[in-house]
């Protein structure tokens, strides 16, 4: 398989480096800042493809494949590192308030007809499943196979696993440009020197477009800031993850309830704003009134890489041998990390993977 340079140490880059090293490839992973410091930290760790993708198609199929991969993938990660990443699959409630039932019912019918594991609940049934819900919830979709993970612990476990498996980890390492020879990318020029590789994968999230502009490759990725908050779960025995049009509420095993999230088009500004924090809080409190008395713990923000059609960019970079991209996952990087790692590793190992065709970069070059 040769050796591989992975640029970008978020959830996607770490997952790919981990998977490649498991297959025996020599891997170098570089990150300009801290591991998982951008979109990967601006997440609640949701594993909810049925909530994220309303209609059957490539994205829902990719998300469900990744959800199926998660238990075994996490088990191997936890066994190799001794770290618990708090994978939880006890179902998700997507709720409707007055006037929202018709849209939610249409989504339910599409997914049910396609054979996905979803169940329709009226307001009383939803309240029985999650007693802290407001009585104003009129209906809900219950998807029992979905869940969540502690994304911060997952990132830490991946860094540990990569280190244990011999991945060369270089954080605080800035890539100035890709190294090129005779139409082929052979690595990158960095603040740590020139790093040569048989295959180079750009996993630099919202910065992927800037990276590839240096090769005159147009990559339509833009940063979208996500602001998230956490409150204490003390005295608030929330059972289920709750999604609604106003946001999401995610009870964690570490005593926190994570709530979010904004989607702000503000360039590369990674700051928490009072306006954003207010929108996050006001968006979710109508679903669980008990949150009004919750103790505030922290808030954070990260930059999510968005594409025009909402699908990630996975595969070869047209016009350049030895160059690949895995990015543009927007708010689904945590969910899609196992399937992205496995599919991209298959591509690097075998030279082709037809399952990635719907996500090829050349769809924007026609």
Buried (B, 14 or more C-beta within 10 A) or exposed (E): BEBBBBBBBBBBBBBBBBBBBBEEBBBBBBBBEEBBBBBBBBBBBBBBBBBBBBEBEBBBBBBBBBBEBBEEBBEEBBEBBEBEBBBBBEBBBBBBBEEBBEEBBEBBEBBBEEEBBBBBBEBEEBBEBBEBBBEEBBBBBBBBBBBBBBBBBBBBBBBBBBBEBEBBBBBEBEBEEBBBEEEEBBBBBBEBEEBBBBBBBBBBBBBBBEBBEEBEBEBBBBBBBBBBBBBEBEEBEBBBBBBBBBBBBBBBEEEBBBBBBBBBEBEEEBEBBEEBBEBBBEBBBBBBEBBEEBEEBEBBBBBBBBBEEEBBBBBBBEEBBBBBBBBBBBBBBBBBBBBBBBBBBBBBBEEEBEBBEBBBBEBBEE
